[in-house]
Amino acid sequence: MGRLVLIRHGETESNVAGTVQGRHNSPLSPRGLLQARLVGDYLRQHFLIRRVVSSDRARCLQTASEIDLPLVSTPLLRELDFGDWEGQMWSRISSDYPEDIGGLLNSDPKFAAPGGESIESLAERIDRAVVEFDLRNSPETIAIVSHDGTLRSMIVRALGWKPENVGNLTFFVGSISVISLGDRHSILQMLNHYEHFNPSYQKIVPD
């Protein structure tokens, strides 16, 4: 029986500012770099990870590199492409596009931001990644480093939940979740665990 250890990247300046990142190639903030090190320390202590598969965005690659194992990266694990919304404040988008935000919050498969990608397309990308990197049938423990929306969709699809359940999940930056993969049923063993990086909010983070 294999396991998927799902990790959301550490903090970025966009996370702090409340702006839409999507496929934007933003790096980790100084606190995010510390969080990535804490993630790596926690994983080495609690899991025997055999391989690492990461989104090819900088914030994920920087986080994945702290696991200190050979990794492969892929655009298939990128965040949803938010098109014209990227770089804008989420608060402004919520007021300017209330109907579109409703589609996003309700996980409407046909939802797509102006000029962006649909939720349905994101799910299809994840399915391709699962096949390409043998994430469903491998007996190994595999670390997946990706983004909030991507990881939520991956969990929903792995557990056979309804697509609209994507909106009932969230992942903090630097959080860890675990899915145990079985022949008939997959089990969510850990969800959104983040206590390991609490020290990143207690220490002075260098500039």
GIUR-V174295 format. One record per pair of residues at least 12 apart in sequence whose ideal C-beta (glycine too) atoms are under 10 Angstrom apart, sorted by the first residue. I is the first residue (numbers start at 1). J is the second residue. Records with the same first field share a line. If there is no record, write none. Layout:
BEGIN
I: J, J
END
This chain:
BEGIN
1: 139, 141, 180, 181, 182, 183, 186, 187
2: 50, 134, 135, 136, 137, 138, 139, 140, 141, 142, 179, 180, 181, 182, 186
3: 47, 48, 49, 50, 138, 139, 140, 141, 142, 143, 178, 179, 180, 181, 186, 187, 189, 190
4: 53, 130, 135, 136, 138, 140, 141, 142, 143, 144, 151, 154, 155, 158, 177, 178, 179, 180, 181, 186, 189
5: 43, 46, 47, 49, 52, 67, 141, 142, 143, 144, 145, 176, 177, 178, 179, 189, 190
6: 142, 143, 144, 145, 146, 150, 151, 152, 154, 155, 158, 171, 175, 176, 177, 178, 179, 188, 190, 191, 192
7: 36, 39, 40, 42, 43, 52, 54, 60, 63, 64, 66, 67, 143, 144, 145, 146, 151, 171, 173, 174, 175, 176, 177, 193
8: 35, 39, 59, 60, 63, 144, 145, 146, 147, 148, 150, 151, 152, 170, 171, 172, 173, 174, 175, 176, 177, 192, 194
9: 21, 26, 27, 28, 32, 35, 36, 39, 54, 55, 57, 58, 59, 60, 61, 62, 63, 64, 79, 145, 146, 147, 148, 151, 171, 173, 174, 175
10: 27, 28, 29, 31, 32, 33, 34, 35, 36, 37, 38, 39, 59, 60, 62, 63, 66, 145, 173, 174, 175, 197, 200
11: 28, 29, 30, 31, 32, 33, 34, 35, 36, 59, 63, 172, 173, 174, 197, 200, 201, 205
12: 24, 26, 27, 28, 29, 31, 32, 57, 58, 59, 62, 173
13: 26, 27, 28, 29, 30, 31, 32
14: 26, 27, 29, 59, 86, 87, 90
15: 28, 29, 31, 32, 59, 148, 172, 173
16: 29, 31, 32, 173
17: 89, 90
18: 88, 89, 90, 91, 92
19: 85, 86, 87, 88, 89, 90, 91, 92, 93
20: 79, 80, 82, 83, 84, 85, 86, 87, 88, 89, 90, 92, 93, 113, 116
21: 57, 59, 79, 80, 82, 86, 87, 147, 148
22: 57, 78, 79, 80, 81, 82, 83, 85, 86, 87, 113, 116, 117, 147, 149
23: 55, 56, 57, 75, 78, 79, 80, 81, 82, 83, 86, 116, 117, 147
24: 57, 58, 59, 78, 79, 81, 82, 86, 87
25: 56, 57, 58, 59, 60, 61, 78
26: 57, 58, 59, 86, 87
27: 57, 58, 59, 61, 62
28: 58, 59, 60, 61, 62, 63, 173, 174
29: 59, 173, 205
30: 200, 205, 206, 207
31: 173, 174, 197, 200, 201, 203, 205, 206
32: 59, 62, 63, 173, 174, 197, 200, 205
33: 62, 63, 66, 200, 205, 206
34: 66, 174, 197, 199, 200, 201, 203, 205, 206
35: 63, 66, 172, 173, 174, 175, 194, 196, 197, 198, 199, 200, 201, 205
36: 59, 60, 61, 62, 63, 64, 65, 66, 67, 145, 173, 174, 197, 200
37: 63, 65, 66, 197, 199, 200
38: 66, 174, 194, 195, 196, 197, 198, 199, 200
39: 63, 64, 66, 67, 143, 145, 173, 174, 175, 176, 194, 196, 197, 200
40: 63, 64, 65, 66, 67, 68, 69, 143, 196
41: 66, 67, 68, 196, 197
42: 67, 174, 176, 193, 194, 195, 196, 197
43: 66, 67, 68, 69, 141, 143, 176, 196
44: 66, 67, 68, 69
45: 196
46: 176, 178, 190, 193, 196
47: 67, 141, 143, 176, 178
48: 140, 141
49: 67, 68, 69, 140, 141, 142, 143
50: 69, 70, 138, 139, 140, 141, 142, 143
51: 67, 69, 70, 71, 72, 133, 134, 138, 140, 141, 142, 143, 144
52: 64, 65, 67, 68, 69, 70, 71, 72, 73, 142, 143, 144, 145
53: 71, 72, 73, 74, 76, 77, 129, 132, 133, 134, 135, 142, 143, 144, 145, 146
54: 67, 71, 72, 73, 74, 77, 143, 144, 145, 146
55: 73, 74, 75, 76, 77, 78, 79, 129, 144, 145, 146, 147, 150, 151
56: 72, 73, 74, 75, 76, 77, 78
57: 73, 75, 77, 78, 79, 145, 146, 147
59: 79, 145, 147, 173
60: 73, 77, 78, 79, 144, 145, 146, 147, 150
61: 73, 145
62: 145
63: 143, 145, 146, 173, 174
64: 143, 144, 145, 146
65: 145
66: 145
67: 143, 145
69: 143
71: 143, 145
72: 132, 133
73: 145
74: 125, 128, 129, 132, 133, 146
75: 125, 129
76: 122, 124, 125, 126, 127, 128, 129, 130, 131, 132, 133, 146, 150
77: 125, 126, 128, 129, 133, 144, 145, 146, 147, 150, 151, 154
78: 117, 122, 125, 129, 146, 147, 149, 150
79: 117, 122, 146, 147, 148, 149, 150, 151
80: 104, 111, 112, 113, 116, 117, 118, 119, 121, 122, 125, 147, 148, 149, 150, 153
81: 112, 113, 115, 116, 117, 118, 121, 122, 125
82: 104, 112, 113, 114, 115, 116, 117, 149
83: 112, 113, 114, 115, 116, 117
84: 97, 113, 114, 115, 116
85: 97, 100, 101, 104, 113, 114, 115, 116
86: 113, 115, 116
88: 113
93: 113
97: 113, 114
100: 112, 113, 114, 116
101: 113
103: 118, 119
104: 119, 149, 166, 167
105: 166, 167
106: 119, 164, 166, 167
107: 119, 123, 149, 152, 153, 156, 162, 163, 164, 165, 166, 167, 168, 169
108: 120, 163, 164, 167
109: 121, 122, 123, 163, 164, 166
119: 149, 153, 163, 166, 167
120: 163
122: 147, 149, 150, 152, 153, 154, 166
123: 150, 153, 154, 156, 157, 163, 166
125: 150, 153
126: 146, 150, 151, 153, 154, 156, 157, 158
127: 153, 154, 157
129: 144, 146, 150, 154
130: 144, 154, 157, 158
135: 154, 158, 179, 181
136: 157, 158, 181, 186
137: 181, 183
138: 181
139: 181
140: 181
141: 178, 180, 181
142: 181
143: 176
144: 177, 179
146: 171
147: 171, 173
148: 169, 170, 171, 172, 173, 175
149: 166, 169, 170, 171
150: 171
151: 169, 170, 171, 175, 177, 192
152: 165, 166, 167, 168, 169, 170, 171, 177
153: 165, 166, 169
154: 166, 177, 179
155: 169, 171, 177, 179, 186, 188, 191
156: 168, 169
157: 186
158: 179, 181, 186, 187, 188
159: 179, 185, 186, 187, 188
160: 185, 186
161: 188
169: 188, 191, 192
170: 191, 192
171: 191, 192, 194
172: 192, 193, 194, 197
173: 194, 197, 200
174: 193, 194, 196, 197, 198, 200
175: 190, 191, 192, 193, 194, 195, 196, 197
176: 190, 191, 192, 193, 194, 195, 196, 197
177: 189, 190, 191, 192, 193
178: 190, 191, 193
179: 191
END
